[in-house]
């Protein structure tokens, strides 16, 4: 009886998942402030979402948005980098800043009783970073070390090469921070990026958690002091790369004992009408541990420790990818098996039972993964505002998932999971696998992993 009651409770909770009530206000300087009160725990989160991100990086300086974000807490206002860290620690707050494809997100989480100190730290980092030359030099040195050591590990290297290979140098997603770009970066580039993009009209703020009326007023006062500046205008969607046939890029790592590979094809954008149905489809195909790809490549055949797939959904269309790794001697066997699973899902489609399983899995995971904490709620609200969506993105999610039919899922599979013009990116020992993998693409290039940068030739 107790188990049945728990299951019923979980099902009821899942059916009622909703965003909490929140307030939206556009301030006089153009900033948008969203406030949601969840006072159950004396903890609050404040985030700033700055439009731009990777797609705002200059072509010659990929990673500039990320580097600018990383400089924010390396000295701000009256505090040096060490003083900022010490004050943050004494306040018991946590501070993070980083960028993704379409935005920079600056976040502070703090106990509500330390709100004044936390807001001072947040505001100074966001609006008055010192951009100390010594700290900049140290950060670039750290990034150079990371870029160089990236090539020591085939997995991360393969992911970086895939981006540049798949999207190409004329697409903002096809540019990757590497040792070549870092060596030409100057502190003035960072200062210029901050001046241009860290402007009120270009910012979305979300305060969530134990946000009292007085704290809300204090946050609004801080935000209202930010100069208005200009709003970043989204770049037009670049033309999708034209691929008239399959291509294969092989990154030669002579000492590799394993081959990492990614097989890519076009993905979706964040607001694509098929985003919900493809989320369900991908959950079955390669989006969970008990997926078709992982079952066959790991559980049944033992060819890898893990295989999966992603349908990238950023503001601009990303890629749909299959990814895994295997021993050098089983490279072809693993790729053949991955391609056979792709062919199988296209040919056979999904059954009603499989579809029900995927829906239940998503609905069971979603509340805890996305809506349990103030930090998670803040992130979702920032994403909704950034992409011009509304609360129905969450409130209607489960009904949209429930509405997906077998016919709709199988139509989406035929439309979005294709077998032609696949793009293969492999990192491994070329001398041992080149002749075998040549069958996958008549257009094949091999480049040594020791080649400076992460910039494969166009072909």
C-alpha positions in Angstrom: 0.0 0.0 0.0 2.8 2.4 0.9 4.5 1.8 -2.5 1.3 2.4 -4.3 0.7 5.6 -2.4 4.2 6.9 -3.2 3.7 6.1 -6.9 0.4 7.9 -6.9 1.9 10.9 -5.2 4.8 11.0 -7.7 2.4 10.7 -10.7 0.2 13.5 -9.3 3.2 15.7 -8.7 4.5 15.1 -12.2 1.1 15.9 -13.7 1.0 19.3 -11.8 4.5 20.5 -12.6 4.4 24.2 -13.1 6.6 27.2 -12.8 6.1 29.1 -9.6 4.5 32.5 -9.8 6.9 35.3 -10.8 7.0 39.0 -11.5 8.4 40.5 -14.6 9.5 44.2 -14.7 11.3 46.2 -17.4 13.4 48.9 -15.7 13.9 52.4 -16.9 17.4 51.6 -18.2 16.1 48.7 -20.3 17.1 45.8 -18.0 14.5 43.1 -17.4 14.0 41.8 -13.9 12.2 38.6 -13.1 11.5 37.8 -9.4 10.2 34.6 -8.0 9.8 34.0 -4.2 10.4 30.6 -2.8 11.0 31.3 0.9 11.0 27.7 2.1 14.9 27.8 2.4 16.8 30.9 3.5 18.8 30.8 0.3 18.6 33.1 -2.8 20.0 33.1 -6.3 20.6 36.1 -8.5 21.6 35.7 -12.1 22.4 38.0 -15.0 21.9 36.8 -18.5 23.8 38.8 -21.1 22.8 38.4 -24.7 25.6 37.3 -27.0 27.8 34.5 -26.0 29.7 32.5 -28.6 27.7 34.0 -31.4 28.9 37.5 -30.4 32.6 36.4 -30.3 34.7 38.1 -33.1 35.8 35.6 -35.7 39.5 36.2 -34.7 38.8 35.8 -31.0 36.7 32.8 -30.3 36.1 32.4 -26.6 36.2 36.1 -25.9 32.8 36.0 -24.1 34.0 33.2 -21.9 37.3 34.9 -21.1 35.5 38.1 -20.3 33.3 36.2 -17.9 36.3 34.5 -16.3 37.8 37.9 -15.5 34.8 39.3 -13.6 35.9 38.0 -10.2 39.6 38.4 -10.7 39.5 41.8 -9.0 36.4 44.0 -9.0 35.6 47.4 -7.5 37.8 48.0 -4.5 38.8 44.3 -4.2 41.7 42.5 -5.6 41.2 39.0 -6.9 42.3 37.5 -3.5 40.1 40.0 -1.6 37.1 39.2 -3.7 37.6 35.4 -3.1 38.1 36.1 0.7 35.0 38.2 1.0 33.0 35.7 -1.0 34.1 32.9 1.3 33.3 35.0 4.4 29.9 35.7 3.1 29.3 32.0 2.4 28.3 32.8 -1.2 29.2 31.1 -4.4 29.9 33.0 -7.6 30.1 31.6 -11.2 30.3 33.2 -14.6 30.5 31.5 -18.0 29.2 31.7 -21.5 27.3 29.4 -23.9 26.3 29.7 -27.5 23.9 32.6 -27.0 24.6 34.2 -23.7 26.9 34.9 -20.7 25.5 33.9 -17.4 26.8 35.5 -14.1 25.4 33.9 -11.0 25.7 34.4 -7.2 24.0 32.1 -4.6 23.8 33.4 -1.0 22.1 33.1 2.3 19.4 35.7 2.5 20.8 37.1 5.8 24.0 38.0 3.8 22.2 39.7 1.0 23.8 43.1 1.3 27.3 41.7 1.1 26.4 39.3 -1.7 24.8 42.0 -3.8 27.8 44.3 -3.4 30.1 41.4 -4.6 27.8 40.6 -7.5 27.3 44.3 -8.7 31.0 45.0 -8.5 32.0 41.9 -10.5 29.3 42.6 -13.1 29.8 46.3 -13.6 33.2 47.2 -12.3 35.7 44.4 -12.9 39.3 45.6 -12.6 40.7 43.8 -15.6 44.0 43.7 -13.9 46.8 43.1 -16.5 48.6 40.6 -14.2 45.3 38.6 -13.7 44.7 38.7 -17.4 48.1 37.3 -18.2 47.6 34.6 -15.6 44.2 33.6 -17.1 45.5 33.5 -20.7 48.4 31.3 -19.5 45.9 29.0 -17.8 43.8 28.9 -21.0 46.9 28.2 -23.1 47.9 25.3 -20.8 44.3 23.9 -21.1 44.3 24.3 -24.9 47.6 22.5 -25.2 46.7 19.7 -22.8 43.4 19.3 -24.6 45.2 17.3 -27.3 46.5 14.9 -24.7 43.0 13.5 -24.3 41.3 12.1 -27.4 37.8 12.6 -26.2 37.8 16.3 -25.5 40.0 16.9 -28.5 37.5 15.1 -30.8 34.6 17.2 -29.5 36.5 20.4 -30.2 37.5 19.3 -33.7 34.0 18.2 -34.5 32.7 21.7 -33.9 35.2 23.3 -36.2 34.8 20.6 -38.8 31.0 20.4 -38.8 30.1 24.1 -38.7 33.1 25.5 -40.5 35.0 28.8 -39.9 32.2 31.1 -41.2 29.7 29.9 -38.6 30.0 31.3 -35.0 29.6 27.7 -33.6 32.5 26.6 -35.7 35.2 28.7 -34.0 37.0 27.2 -31.0 39.3 28.9 -28.6 42.8 27.4 -29.2 46.4 28.3 -28.6 46.5 30.3 -31.9 43.6 32.6 -31.0 44.8 33.0 -27.4 48.2 34.2 -28.4 46.6 37.2 -30.3 44.1 38.1 -27.5 44.7 41.5 -25.8 43.3 42.9 -22.6 41.7 45.7 -24.6 39.6 43.1 -26.5 38.2 42.0 -23.2 37.5 45.5 -22.0 35.8 46.3 -25.3 33.6 43.3 -25.1 32.6 44.1 -21.6 31.7 47.7 -22.5 29.6 46.7 -25.4 27.7 43.8 -24.1 27.4 44.3 -20.3 24.8 47.0 -20.7 21.4 47.2 -19.0 19.4 46.9 -22.3 21.3 43.7 -23.0 20.7 42.1 -19.6 18.1 39.9 -18.1 18.1 39.5 -14.3 16.4 36.7 -12.3 16.2 36.7 -8.5 14.8 33.5 -7.1 14.5 31.9 -3.7 14.2 33.7 -0.4 13.6 37.0 -2.0 11.7 39.3 0.4 10.1 42.6 -0.7 13.0 44.6 0.8 15.6 42.4 -1.0 13.7 42.8 -4.2 13.9 46.6 -3.8 17.6 46.4 -3.1 18.2 44.2 -6.2 16.2 46.6 -8.4 18.1 49.6 -7.1 21.4 47.9 -8.0 20.3 47.0 -11.4 18.8 50.4 -12.1 22.2 52.0 -11.7 23.7 50.1 -14.6 24.1 52.3 -17.7 21.6 51.5 -20.4 23.9 51.0 -23.4 22.6 49.1 -26.4 20.8 45.8 -26.8 22.6 43.1 -28.8 20.8 42.3 -32.0 20.8 38.6 -32.8 22.7 37.8 -35.9 20.7 36.4 -38.8 20.7 32.6 -39.0 23.7 31.7 -41.1 23.0 29.4 -44.0 23.3 25.7 -43.0 26.6 24.2 -44.2 26.0 22.6 -47.6 27.2 19.0 -47.5 26.8 17.2 -50.8 28.1 14.0 -49.4 29.5 12.4 -46.3 32.9 13.7 -45.1 35.3 12.2 -42.6 37.9 14.0 -40.6 40.5 11.8 -38.9 42.6 13.4 -36.2 45.8 11.3 -36.0 46.9 10.6 -32.5 49.6 7.9 -33.0 49.8 6.8 -29.4 46.0 6.3 -29.0 44.7 2.9 -28.0 41.1 3.9 -28.5 39.1 5.7 -31.2 36.7 8.5 -30.3 34.1 9.3 -32.9 31.2 11.6 -33.5 28.8 11.2 -36.3 26.9 14.4 -37.0 23.9 15.7 -39.0 21.7 18.9 -38.7 20.1 19.6 -35.4 17.3 22.0 -34.3 17.1 25.5 -32.9 15.8 26.2 -29.4 12.3 27.2 -30.5 11.8 24.6 -33.3 8.3 23.2 -33.5 9.7 19.7 -33.3 11.7 20.3 -30.1 9.4 18.3 -27.8 8.9 15.3 -30.1 12.7 15.1 -30.8 13.4 15.2 -27.1 11.2 12.2 -26.6 12.7 10.4 -29.7 16.3 11.1 -28.6 15.7 9.8 -25.1 15.0 6.4 -26.7 17.7 6.7 -29.3 20.6 7.7 -27.2 19.6 10.1 -24.5 19.5 7.8 -21.5 21.5 4.9 -20.1 18.9 2.4 -21.3 18.9 3.8 -24.9 19.1 1.9 -28.1 22.7 3.1 -28.7 24.0 2.4 -25.2 22.2 -1.0 -25.1 23.8 -2.2 -28.3 27.2 -0.6 -28.1 27.8 -1.1 -24.4 25.5 -3.6 -22.8 25.0 -6.2 -25.6 28.3 -6.0 -27.5 30.8 -4.6 -24.9 32.4 -2.3 -27.5 32.4 0.7 -25.3 31.7 2.0 -21.8 29.1 4.4 -23.0 27.4 5.6 -26.2 24.7 8.2 -26.7 23.3 10.9 -28.8 22.3 14.6 -28.5 20.0 16.9 -30.4 21.6 20.3 -29.9 19.0 23.1 -29.6 20.6 26.5 -29.2 19.4 29.8 -30.6 20.9 28.8 -33.9 20.5 25.3 -35.2 23.1 23.0 -33.8 23.9 19.4 -34.7 22.4 16.0 -34.0 25.2 13.7 -33.0 26.1 10.1 -32.1 29.1 9.9 -29.9 31.1 7.1 -28.3 34.6 5.5 -28.2 36.0 2.1 -28.6 39.3 0.1 -28.8 41.3 0.9 -31.9 40.8 -2.6 -33.2 37.0 -2.4 -32.9 36.7 1.0 -34.5 34.9 -0.2 -37.7 32.7 -2.6 -35.7 31.5 0.1 -33.4 30.8 2.6 -36.2 29.0 -0.1 -38.2 26.9 -0.9 -35.2 26.0 2.7 -34.5 25.0 3.2 -38.2 22.9 0.0 -38.1 21.0 1.4 -35.1 20.4 4.6 -36.9 19.1 2.6 -39.9 16.9 0.5 -37.6 15.2 3.4 -35.9 14.5 4.9 -39.3 13.2 1.7 -40.8 11.2 0.3 -37.8 10.3 3.5 -36.0 9.2 3.4 -32.4 6.4 1.4 -30.8 3.7 2.7 -28.4 5.4 0.9 -25.6 8.8 2.5 -26.3 7.2 5.9 -26.6 5.4 5.5 -23.3 8.7 4.6 -21.6 10.4 7.7 -22.9 7.6 10.0 -21.9 7.6 8.5 -18.4 11.3 8.8 -18.1 11.4 12.5 -19.0 8.5 13.4 -16.8 10.0 11.5 -13.9 13.4 13.2 -14.2 12.3 16.7 -15.1 11.0 18.1 -11.8 14.1 17.2 -9.8 16.5 18.1 -12.6 15.0 21.4 -13.5 12.6 22.8 -10.9 13.8 21.7 -7.5 16.1 24.5 -6.5 15.9 28.3 -6.8 19.0 28.1 -8.9 17.3 25.8 -11.4 14.2 28.0 -11.5 16.3 31.1 -12.1 18.1 29.3 -15.0 14.8 28.3 -16.7 13.3 31.8 -16.4 16.4 33.3 -17.8 16.3 30.9 -20.7 12.6 31.5 -21.4 13.1 35.3 -21.4 16.2 35.1 -23.6 14.5 33.1 -26.3 11.2 35.0 -26.2 9.2 32.2 -24.8 6.6 32.2 -22.0 5.7 30.1 -19.0 3.9 27.6 -21.1 7.3 26.3 -22.0 7.2 24.6 -18.6 3.6 24.7 -17.6 2.4 23.0 -20.8 5.5 20.7 -21.2 3.9 17.5 -19.9 0.8 18.0 -21.9 2.9 18.5 -25.0 4.9 15.3 -24.2 1.7 13.4 -23.6 0.3 14.6 -27.0 3.2 13.1 -29.0 1.8 10.1 -31.0 3.6 7.2 -32.5 3.0 8.6 -35.9 4.4 12.0 -35.0 7.5 10.4 -33.4 8.2 8.3 -36.5 7.6 11.2 -38.8 10.1 13.2 -36.9 12.6 10.3 -37.0 12.3 10.2 -40.8 12.7 14.0 -41.0 15.5 14.6 -38.6 17.5 11.4 -38.3 18.9 10.9 -41.7 21.4 8.4 -43.1 22.8 10.5 -46.0 25.6 13.1 -45.9 26.7 12.1 -42.4 29.8 13.9 -41.0 32.3 11.7 -39.3 35.0 13.1 -36.9 37.4 10.5 -35.5 40.4 10.8 -33.2 42.7 7.8 -33.1 45.8 6.1 -34.5 45.4 6.9 -38.2 48.0 4.3 -39.3 45.8 1.5 -37.9 42.3 2.7 -39.0 42.6 5.0 -42.0 42.1 2.4 -44.7 39.3 0.8 -42.8 37.3 3.9 -42.2 37.7 5.3 -45.7 34.5 3.4 -46.7 32.3 5.8 -44.7 33.1 8.9 -46.8 34.8 9.5 -50.2 35.9 12.8 -48.9 38.5 12.1 -46.1 41.2 14.2 -44.5 43.8 13.3 -42.0 45.5 15.9 -39.8 48.1 15.3 -37.0 46.8 16.2 -33.6 50.1 18.0 -33.1 49.1 20.6 -35.8 48.8 24.0 -34.0 45.2 25.0 -33.3 41.9 23.3 -33.8 41.3 24.3 -37.3 40.8 21.5 -39.8 41.0 22.5 -43.5 37.7 22.9 -45.4 36.8 20.1 -47.7 
